[in-house]
Amino acid sequence: MDIWPTVAALIPSIGVGVLFYVAMRAIVRADRNERAALARLDEEEAQAAAAQAAPVREP
């Protein structure tokens, strides 16, 4: 029994699977980084709003 035709038939499927994995990993990482950046931006905006809302007291 020759195994090489079977291996040759599986190579395209394996290649597509690897490409799918890489693409999905990139999408998930991009989403995670975007969510972290938006959380930082929201926190900065909340701090800026709190600083403007606080009354300035002079001694």
All heavy atoms as TSV, in Angstrom:
chain	resi	resn	atom	element	x	y	z
A	1	MET	N	N	0.840	-1.167	0.000
A	1	MET	CA	C	0.000	0.000	0.000
A	1	MET	C	C	0.894	1.242	0.000
A	1	MET	O	O	1.789	1.388	0.811
A	1	MET	CB	C	-0.892	-0.005	1.241
A	1	MET	CG	C	-1.821	1.158	1.271
A	1	MET	SD	S	-3.088	0.930	2.500
A	1	MET	CE	C	-2.642	2.205	3.623
A	2	ASP	N	N	0.603	2.151	-0.925
A	2	ASP	CA	C	1.378	3.381	-1.044
A	2	ASP	C	C	0.643	4.494	-0.308
A	2	ASP	O	O	-0.511	4.818	-0.612
A	2	ASP	CB	C	1.556	3.726	-2.526
A	2	ASP	CG	C	2.595	4.792	-2.741
A	2	ASP	OD1	O	3.384	5.046	-1.797
A	2	ASP	OD2	O	2.627	5.368	-3.842
A	3	ILE	N	N	1.315	5.109	0.668
A	3	ILE	CA	C	0.683	6.121	1.515
A	3	ILE	C	C	0.777	7.528	0.930
A	3	ILE	O	O	0.024	8.420	1.316
A	3	ILE	CB	C	1.293	6.076	2.931
A	3	ILE	CG1	C	0.393	6.847	3.891
A	3	ILE	CG2	C	2.694	6.623	2.944
A	3	ILE	CD1	C	0.688	6.599	5.333
A	4	TRP	N	N	1.681	7.745	-0.018
A	4	TRP	CA	C	1.913	9.105	-0.527
A	4	TRP	C	C	0.716	9.731	-1.237
A	4	TRP	O	O	0.500	10.936	-1.082
A	4	TRP	CB	C	3.158	9.134	-1.400
A	4	TRP	CG	C	4.372	8.834	-0.562
A	4	TRP	CD1	C	5.161	7.747	-0.655
A	4	TRP	CD2	C	4.872	9.607	0.531
A	4	TRP	NE1	N	6.141	7.785	0.305
A	4	TRP	CE2	C	5.982	8.925	1.058
A	4	TRP	CE3	C	4.479	10.792	1.132
A	4	TRP	CZ2	C	6.714	9.405	2.135
A	4	TRP	CZ3	C	5.217	11.264	2.204
A	4	TRP	CH2	C	6.316	10.580	2.693
A	5	PRO	N	N	-0.074	9.007	-1.972
A	5	PRO	CA	C	-1.271	9.652	-2.539
A	5	PRO	C	C	-2.249	10.137	-1.466
A	5	PRO	O	O	-2.877	11.191	-1.611
A	5	PRO	CB	C	-1.904	8.556	-3.384
A	5	PRO	CG	C	-0.786	7.653	-3.726
A	5	PRO	CD	C	0.124	7.681	-2.535
A	6	THR	N	N	-2.354	9.404	-0.380
A	6	THR	CA	C	-3.222	9.816	0.722
A	6	THR	C	C	-2.688	11.083	1.375
A	6	THR	O	O	-3.448	12.014	1.663
A	6	THR	CB	C	-3.326	8.692	1.768
A	6	THR	OG1	O	-3.763	7.498	1.120
A	6	THR	CG2	C	-4.284	9.059	2.878
A	7	VAL	N	N	-1.379	11.123	1.606
A	7	VAL	CA	C	-0.752	12.306	2.194
A	7	VAL	C	C	-0.923	13.508	1.262
A	7	VAL	O	O	-1.248	14.609	1.705
A	7	VAL	CB	C	0.734	12.044	2.495
A	7	VAL	CG1	C	1.448	13.317	2.910
A	7	VAL	CG2	C	0.883	10.984	3.576
A	8	ALA	N	N	-0.712	13.301	-0.024
A	8	ALA	CA	C	-0.856	14.376	-0.993
A	8	ALA	C	C	-2.297	14.889	-1.035
A	8	ALA	O	O	-2.535	16.077	-1.260
A	8	ALA	CB	C	-0.426	13.902	-2.378
A	9	ALA	N	N	-3.255	14.034	-0.796
A	9	ALA	CA	C	-4.657	14.453	-0.798
A	9	ALA	C	C	-5.003	15.249	0.460
A	9	ALA	O	O	-5.911	16.081	0.432
A	9	ALA	CB	C	-5.559	13.237	-0.908
A	10	LEU	N	N	-4.291	15.010	1.547
A	10	LEU	CA	C	-4.578	15.708	2.799
A	10	LEU	C	C	-3.863	17.050	2.917
A	10	LEU	O	O	-4.287	17.906	3.705
A	10	LEU	CB	C	-4.189	14.829	3.983
A	10	LEU	CG	C	-5.057	13.592	4.199
A	10	LEU	CD1	C	-4.505	12.753	5.332
A	10	LEU	CD2	C	-6.486	13.992	4.481
A	11	ILE	N	N	-2.810	17.270	2.166
A	11	ILE	CA	C	-2.023	18.500	2.283
A	11	ILE	C	C	-2.869	19.754	2.034
A	11	ILE	O	O	-2.770	20.712	2.808
A	11	ILE	CB	C	-0.782	18.443	1.373
A	11	ILE	CG1	C	0.217	17.463	1.973
A	11	ILE	CG2	C	-0.154	19.817	1.213
A	11	ILE	CD1	C	1.438	17.224	1.118
A	12	PRO	N	N	-3.706	19.832	1.006
A	12	PRO	CA	C	-4.518	21.051	0.824
A	12	PRO	C	C	-5.457	21.320	2.012
A	12	PRO	O	O	-5.607	22.477	2.438
A	12	PRO	CB	C	-5.315	20.782	-0.443
A	12	PRO	CG	C	-4.518	19.770	-1.183
A	12	PRO	CD	C	-3.875	18.926	-0.139
A	13	SER	N	N	-6.046	20.291	2.552
A	13	SER	CA	C	-6.943	20.476	3.702
A	13	SER	C	C	-6.171	20.974	4.919
A	13	SER	O	O	-6.652	21.848	5.655
A	13	SER	CB	C	-7.646	19.170	4.046
A	13	SER	OG	O	-8.463	18.773	2.972
A	14	ILE	N	N	-5.016	20.422	5.133
A	14	ILE	CA	C	-4.178	20.869	6.255
A	14	ILE	C	C	-3.759	22.322	6.051
A	14	ILE	O	O	-3.786	23.127	6.986
A	14	ILE	CB	C	-2.957	19.944	6.413
A	14	ILE	CG1	C	-3.423	18.567	6.879
A	14	ILE	CG2	C	-1.955	20.531	7.394
A	14	ILE	CD1	C	-2.347	17.499	6.841
A	15	GLY	N	N	-3.399	22.682	4.819
A	15	GLY	CA	C	-3.017	24.061	4.519
A	15	GLY	C	C	-4.152	25.036	4.773
A	15	GLY	O	O	-3.952	26.108	5.357
A	16	VAL	N	N	-5.339	24.690	4.349
A	16	VAL	CA	C	-6.504	25.545	4.579
A	16	VAL	C	C	-6.787	25.642	6.076
A	16	VAL	O	O	-7.133	26.718	6.581
A	16	VAL	CB	C	-7.731	25.021	3.812
A	16	VAL	CG1	C	-9.002	25.730	4.248
A	16	VAL	CG2	C	-7.519	25.178	2.323
A	17	GLY	N	N	-6.629	24.558	6.789
A	17	GLY	CA	C	-6.834	24.584	8.237
A	17	GLY	C	C	-5.844	25.504	8.933
A	17	GLY	O	O	-6.213	26.250	9.841
A	18	VAL	N	N	-4.594	25.467	8.504
A	18	VAL	CA	C	-3.578	26.347	9.092
A	18	VAL	C	C	-3.900	27.807	8.781
A	18	VAL	O	O	-3.811	28.676	9.658
A	18	VAL	CB	C	-2.164	25.961	8.590
A	18	VAL	CG1	C	-1.138	27.012	8.950
A	18	VAL	CG2	C	-1.757	24.604	9.149
A	19	LEU	N	N	-4.274	28.097	7.540
A	19	LEU	CA	C	-4.640	29.463	7.180
A	19	LEU	C	C	-5.842	29.952	7.986
A	19	LEU	O	O	-5.878	31.101	8.436
A	19	LEU	CB	C	-4.942	29.563	5.689
A	19	LEU	CG	C	-3.739	29.490	4.762
A	19	LEU	CD1	C	-4.197	29.474	3.307
A	19	LEU	CD2	C	-2.796	30.652	5.007
A	20	PHE	N	N	-6.839	29.095	8.170
A	20	PHE	CA	C	-8.010	29.451	8.960
A	20	PHE	C	C	-7.611	29.749	10.398
A	20	PHE	O	O	-8.069	30.733	10.988
A	20	PHE	CB	C	-9.038	28.320	8.919
A	20	PHE	CG	C	-10.257	28.592	9.737
A	20	PHE	CD1	C	-11.228	29.470	9.282
A	20	PHE	CD2	C	-10.441	27.973	10.961
A	20	PHE	CE1	C	-12.360	29.737	10.043
A	20	PHE	CE2	C	-11.561	28.228	11.723
A	20	PHE	CZ	C	-12.525	29.110	11.258
A	21	TYR	N	N	-6.749	28.924	10.970
A	21	TYR	CA	C	-6.294	29.123	12.345
A	21	TYR	C	C	-5.570	30.466	12.487
A	21	TYR	O	O	-5.833	31.228	13.418
A	21	TYR	CB	C	-5.380	27.975	12.773
A	21	TYR	CG	C	-4.722	28.207	14.099
A	21	TYR	CD1	C	-5.437	28.040	15.272
A	21	TYR	CD2	C	-3.398	28.615	14.180
A	21	TYR	CE1	C	-4.836	28.273	16.498
A	21	TYR	CE2	C	-2.792	28.851	15.400
A	21	TYR	CZ	C	-3.515	28.682	16.558
A	21	TYR	OH	O	-2.925	28.923	17.769
A	22	VAL	N	N	-4.672	30.766	11.558
A	22	VAL	CA	C	-3.913	32.012	11.618
A	22	VAL	C	C	-4.849	33.214	11.476
A	22	VAL	O	O	-4.721	34.204	12.212
A	22	VAL	CB	C	-2.814	32.023	10.528
A	22	VAL	CG1	C	-2.184	33.397	10.383
A	22	VAL	CG2	C	-1.759	30.979	10.841
A	23	ALA	N	N	-5.792	33.146	10.562
A	23	ALA	CA	C	-6.727	34.255	10.364
A	23	ALA	C	C	-7.603	34.462	11.598
A	23	ALA	O	O	-7.798	35.607	12.046
A	23	ALA	CB	C	-7.588	33.995	9.139
A	24	MET	N	N	-8.131	33.401	12.155
A	24	MET	CA	C	-8.986	33.530	13.335
A	24	MET	C	C	-8.200	34.046	14.538
A	24	MET	O	O	-8.697	34.859	15.320
A	24	MET	CB	C	-9.646	32.194	13.667
A	24	MET	CG	C	-10.694	31.767	12.655
A	24	MET	SD	S	-11.956	33.012	12.340
A	24	MET	CE	C	-12.735	33.101	13.926
A	25	ARG	N	N	-6.964	33.593	14.682
A	25	ARG	CA	C	-6.128	34.078	15.785
A	25	ARG	C	C	-5.874	35.568	15.639
A	25	ARG	O	O	-5.939	36.313	16.623
A	25	ARG	CB	C	-4.805	33.309	15.810
A	25	ARG	CG	C	-3.947	33.659	17.021
A	25	ARG	CD	C	-2.676	32.893	17.025
A	25	ARG	NE	N	-1.883	33.320	15.868
A	25	ARG	CZ	C	-0.687	32.886	15.582
A	25	ARG	NH1	N	-0.138	31.952	16.316
A	25	ARG	NH2	N	-0.022	33.341	14.545
A	26	ALA	N	N	-5.625	36.029	14.426
A	26	ALA	CA	C	-5.406	37.452	14.188
A	26	ALA	C	C	-6.663	38.261	14.494
A	26	ALA	O	O	-6.589	39.346	15.086
A	26	ALA	CB	C	-4.963	37.683	12.750
A	27	ILE	N	N	-7.822	37.748	14.109
A	27	ILE	CA	C	-9.082	38.443	14.381
A	27	ILE	C	C	-9.340	38.533	15.875
A	27	ILE	O	O	-9.720	39.596	16.396
A	27	ILE	CB	C	-10.250	37.742	13.654
A	27	ILE	CG1	C	-10.119	37.941	12.146
A	27	ILE	CG2	C	-11.598	38.227	14.166
A	27	ILE	CD1	C	-11.057	37.087	11.329
A	28	VAL	N	N	-9.135	37.449	16.589
A	28	VAL	CA	C	-9.379	37.441	18.033
A	28	VAL	C	C	-8.406	38.378	18.744
A	28	VAL	O	O	-8.792	39.133	19.648
A	28	VAL	CB	C	-9.290	36.006	18.592
A	28	VAL	CG1	C	-9.273	35.999	20.109
A	28	VAL	CG2	C	-10.441	35.179	18.071
A	29	ARG	N	N	-7.144	38.364	18.349
A	29	ARG	CA	C	-6.166	39.261	18.965
A	29	ARG	C	C	-6.500	40.721	18.684
A	29	ARG	O	O	-6.381	41.573	19.566
A	29	ARG	CB	C	-4.759	38.959	18.452
A	29	ARG	CG	C	-4.167	37.722	19.057
A	29	ARG	CD	C	-2.753	37.527	18.582
A	29	ARG	NE	N	-2.171	36.353	19.211
A	29	ARG	CZ	C	-0.943	35.937	18.995
A	29	ARG	NH1	N	-0.167	36.596	18.152
A	29	ARG	NH2	N	-0.488	34.869	19.599
A	30	ALA	N	N	-6.899	41.028	17.462
A	30	ALA	CA	C	-7.258	42.401	17.113
A	30	ALA	C	C	-8.451	42.860	17.938
A	30	ALA	O	O	-8.476	44.005	18.431
A	30	ALA	CB	C	-7.543	42.511	15.626
A	31	ASP	N	N	-9.442	41.997	18.114
A	31	ASP	CA	C	-10.619	42.337	18.909
A	31	ASP	C	C	-10.229	42.576	20.363
A	31	ASP	O	O	-10.674	43.538	20.983
A	31	ASP	CB	C	-11.662	41.230	18.808
A	31	ASP	CG	C	-12.921	41.574	19.575
A	31	ASP	OD1	O	-13.520	42.619	19.278
A	31	ASP	OD2	O	-13.298	40.786	20.470
A	32	ARG	N	N	-9.379	41.723	20.893
A	32	ARG	CA	C	-8.949	41.870	22.289
A	32	ARG	C	C	-8.182	43.182	22.471
A	32	ARG	O	O	-8.410	43.919	23.438
A	32	ARG	CB	C	-8.076	40.684	22.687
A	32	ARG	CG	C	-7.552	40.769	24.113
A	32	ARG	CD	C	-6.762	39.546	24.520
A	32	ARG	NE	N	-5.825	39.158	23.489
A	32	ARG	CZ	C	-5.594	37.896	23.127
A	32	ARG	NH1	N	-6.245	36.909	23.706
A	32	ARG	NH2	N	-4.706	37.615	22.201
A	33	ASN	N	N	-7.288	43.506	21.520
A	33	ASN	CA	C	-6.528	44.754	21.614
A	33	ASN	C	C	-7.436	45.973	21.469
A	33	ASN	O	O	-7.239	46.983	22.153
A	33	ASN	CB	C	-5.428	44.787	20.552
A	33	ASN	CG	C	-4.344	43.772	20.831
A	33	ASN	OD1	O	-4.167	43.332	21.954
A	33	ASN	ND2	N	-3.617	43.389	19.798
A	34	GLU	N	N	-8.428	45.893	20.600
A	34	GLU	CA	C	-9.351	47.008	20.428
A	34	GLU	C	C	-10.180	47.217	21.689
A	34	GLU	O	O	-10.397	48.358	22.118
A	34	GLU	CB	C	-10.268	46.759	19.237
A	34	GLU	CG	C	-11.213	47.915	18.978
A	34	GLU	CD	C	-12.113	47.677	17.777
A	34	GLU	OE1	O	-12.063	46.583	17.185
A	34	GLU	OE2	O	-12.868	48.601	17.449
A	35	ARG	N	N	-10.650	46.146	22.289
A	35	ARG	CA	C	-11.434	46.270	23.523
A	35	ARG	C	C	-10.592	46.871	24.641
A	35	ARG	O	O	-11.073	47.703	25.419
A	35	ARG	CB	C	-11.983	44.919	23.955
A	35	ARG	CG	C	-13.109	44.422	23.076
A	35	ARG	CD	C	-13.543	43.022	23.503
A	35	ARG	NE	N	-14.483	42.459	22.585
A	35	ARG	CZ	C	-15.803	42.457	22.779
A	35	ARG	NH1	N	-16.298	42.987	23.871
A	35	ARG	NH2	N	-16.607	41.923	21.894
A	36	ALA	N	N	-9.328	46.483	24.738
A	36	ALA	CA	C	-8.442	47.045	25.763
A	36	ALA	C	C	-8.194	48.530	25.510
A	36	ALA	O	O	-8.196	49.342	26.447
A	36	ALA	CB	C	-7.119	46.289	25.789
A	37	ALA	N	N	-8.001	48.898	24.255
A	37	ALA	CA	C	-7.780	50.303	23.924
A	37	ALA	C	C	-9.021	51.135	24.225
A	37	ALA	O	O	-8.913	52.256	24.748
A	37	ALA	CB	C	-7.389	50.441	22.457
A	38	LEU	N	N	-10.197	50.617	23.910
A	38	LEU	CA	C	-11.431	51.338	24.210
A	38	LEU	C	C	-11.645	51.469	25.718
A	38	LEU	O	O	-12.125	52.506	26.188
A	38	LEU	CB	C	-12.623	50.641	23.570
A	38	LEU	CG	C	-12.726	50.794	22.054
A	38	LEU	CD1	C	-13.868	49.942	21.505
A	38	LEU	CD2	C	-12.921	52.240	21.673
A	39	ALA	N	N	-11.284	50.453	26.471
A	39	ALA	CA	C	-11.412	50.527	27.929
A	39	ALA	C	C	-10.479	51.598	28.488
A	39	ALA	O	O	-10.871	52.366	29.382
A	39	ALA	CB	C	-11.110	49.171	28.556
A	40	ARG	N	N	-9.246	51.661	27.960
A	40	ARG	CA	C	-8.316	52.707	28.406
A	40	ARG	C	C	-8.855	54.096	28.047
A	40	ARG	O	O	-8.774	55.026	28.851
A	40	ARG	CB	C	-6.935	52.509	27.774
A	40	ARG	CG	C	-6.116	51.398	28.405
A	40	ARG	CD	C	-4.673	51.433	27.953
A	40	ARG	NE	N	-4.526	51.399	26.498
A	40	ARG	CZ	C	-4.412	50.304	25.763
A	40	ARG	NH1	N	-4.435	49.121	26.355
A	40	ARG	NH2	N	-4.256	50.371	24.458
A	41	LEU	N	N	-9.391	54.244	26.855
A	41	LEU	CA	C	-9.940	55.521	26.426
A	41	LEU	C	C	-11.122	55.929	27.300
A	41	LEU	O	O	-11.217	57.091	27.726
A	41	LEU	CB	C	-10.377	55.443	24.963
A	41	LEU	CG	C	-10.955	56.716	24.354
A	41	LEU	CD1	C	-9.924	57.825	24.348
A	41	LEU	CD2	C	-11.446	56.435	22.955
A	42	ASP	N	N	-12.000	54.994	27.591
A	42	ASP	CA	C	-13.140	55.287	28.454
A	42	ASP	C	C	-12.672	55.710	29.845
A	42	ASP	O	O	-13.236	56.634	30.448
A	42	ASP	CB	C	-14.068	54.081	28.565
A	42	ASP	CG	C	-14.859	53.831	27.292
A	42	ASP	OD1	O	-14.944	54.755	26.452
A	42	ASP	OD2	O	-15.385	52.707	27.145
A	43	GLU	N	N	-11.656	55.049	30.362
A	43	GLU	CA	C	-11.131	55.394	31.680
A	43	GLU	C	C	-10.524	56.793	31.673
A	43	GLU	O	O	-10.746	57.580	32.607
A	43	GLU	CB	C	-10.087	54.355	32.114
A	43	GLU	CG	C	-9.512	54.612	33.485
A	43	GLU	CD	C	-10.539	54.502	34.596
A	43	GLU	OE1	O	-11.518	53.749	34.443
A	43	GLU	OE2	O	-10.369	55.184	35.628
A	44	GLU	N	N	-9.779	57.119	30.631
A	44	GLU	CA	C	-9.192	58.454	30.536
A	44	GLU	C	C	-10.272	59.525	30.435
A	44	GLU	O	O	-10.162	60.588	31.062
A	44	GLU	CB	C	-8.263	58.540	29.319
A	44	GLU	CG	C	-6.987	57.736	29.467
A	44	GLU	CD	C	-6.180	57.689	28.176
A	44	GLU	OE1	O	-6.585	58.331	27.188
A	44	GLU	OE2	O	-5.151	57.006	28.161
A	45	GLU	N	N	-11.310	59.259	29.659
A	45	GLU	CA	C	-12.406	60.213	29.541
A	45	GLU	C	C	-13.140	60.377	30.867
A	45	GLU	O	O	-13.530	61.488	31.234
A	45	GLU	CB	C	-13.376	59.774	28.446
A	45	GLU	CG	C	-12.823	59.933	27.050
A	45	GLU	CD	C	-13.762	59.405	25.981
A	45	GLU	OE1	O	-14.761	58.744	26.330
A	45	GLU	OE2	O	-13.487	59.653	24.805
A	46	ALA	N	N	-13.324	59.288	31.597
A	46	ALA	CA	C	-13.987	59.370	32.897
A	46	ALA	C	C	-13.144	60.174	33.877
A	46	ALA	O	O	-13.679	60.990	34.652
A	46	ALA	CB	C	-14.245	57.966	33.445
A	47	GLN	N	N	-11.837	59.984	33.848
A	47	GLN	CA	C	-10.956	60.754	34.732
A	47	GLN	C	C	-10.975	62.234	34.359
A	47	GLN	O	O	-10.984	63.100	35.238
A	47	GLN	CB	C	-9.535	60.208	34.675
A	47	GLN	CG	C	-9.378	58.873	35.352
A	47	GLN	CD	C	-7.972	58.319	35.204
A	47	GLN	OE1	O	-7.140	58.873	34.499
A	47	GLN	NE2	N	-7.705	57.201	35.863
A	48	ALA	N	N	-10.981	62.534	33.070
A	48	ALA	CA	C	-11.023	63.929	32.627
A	48	ALA	C	C	-12.344	64.577	33.030
A	48	ALA	O	O	-12.359	65.734	33.475
A	48	ALA	CB	C	-10.819	64.007	31.120
A	49	ALA	N	N	-13.438	63.857	32.900
A	49	ALA	CA	C	-14.740	64.396	33.290
A	49	ALA	C	C	-14.802	64.617	34.795
A	49	ALA	O	O	-15.353	65.614	35.269
A	49	ALA	CB	C	-15.853	63.454	32.838
A	50	ALA	N	N	-14.229	63.694	35.553
A	50	ALA	CA	C	-14.227	63.843	37.008
A	50	ALA	C	C	-13.361	65.026	37.421
A	50	ALA	O	O	-13.696	65.750	38.363
A	50	ALA	CB	C	-13.727	62.567	37.663
A	51	ALA	N	N	-12.258	65.249	36.721
A	51	ALA	CA	C	-11.384	66.368	37.051
A	51	ALA	C	C	-12.063	67.695	36.735
A	51	ALA	O	O	-11.891	68.679	37.467
A	51	ALA	CB	C	-10.078	66.260	36.280
A	52	GLN	N	N	-12.853	67.742	35.685
A	52	GLN	CA	C	-13.554	68.978	35.340
A	52	GLN	C	C	-14.736	69.227	36.268
A	52	GLN	O	O	-15.077	70.372	36.565
A	52	GLN	CB	C	-14.061	68.917	33.896
A	52	GLN	CG	C	-12.979	69.063	32.871
A	52	GLN	CD	C	-13.518	69.004	31.451
A	52	GLN	OE1	O	-14.687	68.680	31.248
A	52	GLN	NE2	N	-12.673	69.300	30.497
A	53	ALA	N	N	-15.344	68.165	36.757
A	53	ALA	CA	C	-16.517	68.305	37.618
A	53	ALA	C	C	-16.112	68.694	39.050
A	53	ALA	O	O	-16.911	69.292	39.772
A	53	ALA	CB	C	-17.319	67.016	37.639
A	54	ALA	N	N	-14.903	68.365	39.437
A	54	ALA	CA	C	-14.464	68.662	40.807
A	54	ALA	C	C	-14.235	70.162	40.946
A	54	ALA	O	O	-13.602	70.767	40.085
A	54	ALA	CB	C	-13.185	67.893	41.132
A	55	PRO	N	N	-14.761	70.742	41.999
A	55	PRO	CA	C	-14.544	72.188	42.195
A	55	PRO	C	C	-13.077	72.469	42.535
A	55	PRO	O	O	-12.430	71.702	43.237
A	55	PRO	CB	C	-15.458	72.535	43.349
A	55	PRO	CG	C	-15.667	71.256	44.077
A	55	PRO	CD	C	-15.557	70.167	43.036
A	56	VAL	N	N	-12.578	73.573	42.023
A	56	VAL	CA	C	-11.202	73.963	42.289
A	56	VAL	C	C	-11.212	74.867	43.516
A	56	VAL	O	O	-11.856	75.919	43.522
A	56	VAL	CB	C	-10.588	74.703	41.073
A	56	VAL	CG1	C	-9.194	75.171	41.376
A	56	VAL	CG2	C	-10.636	73.807	39.853
A	57	ARG	N	N	-10.527	74.441	44.547
A	57	ARG	CA	C	-10.474	75.241	45.778
A	57	ARG	C	C	-9.103	75.911	45.878
A	57	ARG	O	O	-8.082	75.263	45.739
A	57	ARG	CB	C	-10.707	74.365	47.004
A	57	ARG	CG	C	-12.076	73.752	47.022
A	57	ARG	CD	C	-12.431	73.107	48.305
A	57	ARG	NE	N	-11.382	72.206	48.783
A	57	ARG	CZ	C	-11.462	71.530	49.922
A	57	ARG	NH1	N	-12.528	71.650	50.684
A	57	ARG	NH2	N	-10.500	70.730	50.299
A	58	GLU	N	N	-9.130	77.191	46.105
A	58	GLU	CA	C	-7.891	77.920	46.272
A	58	GLU	C	C	-7.716	78.251	47.745
A	58	GLU	O	O	-8.677	78.650	48.413
A	58	GLU	CB	C	-7.921	79.201	45.445
A	58	GLU	CG	C	-7.976	78.920	43.961
A	58	GLU	CD	C	-7.947	80.213	43.141
A	58	GLU	OE1	O	-7.518	81.236	43.680
A	58	GLU	OE2	O	-8.364	80.155	42.005
A	59	PRO	N	N	-6.504	78.120	48.279
A	59	PRO	CA	C	-6.290	78.410	49.720
A	59	PRO	C	C	-6.320	79.883	50.040
A	59	PRO	O	O	-6.191	80.762	49.353
A	59	PRO	CB	C	-4.918	77.838	50.002
A	59	PRO	CG	C	-4.281	77.517	48.703
A	59	PRO	CD	C	-5.348	77.584	47.656
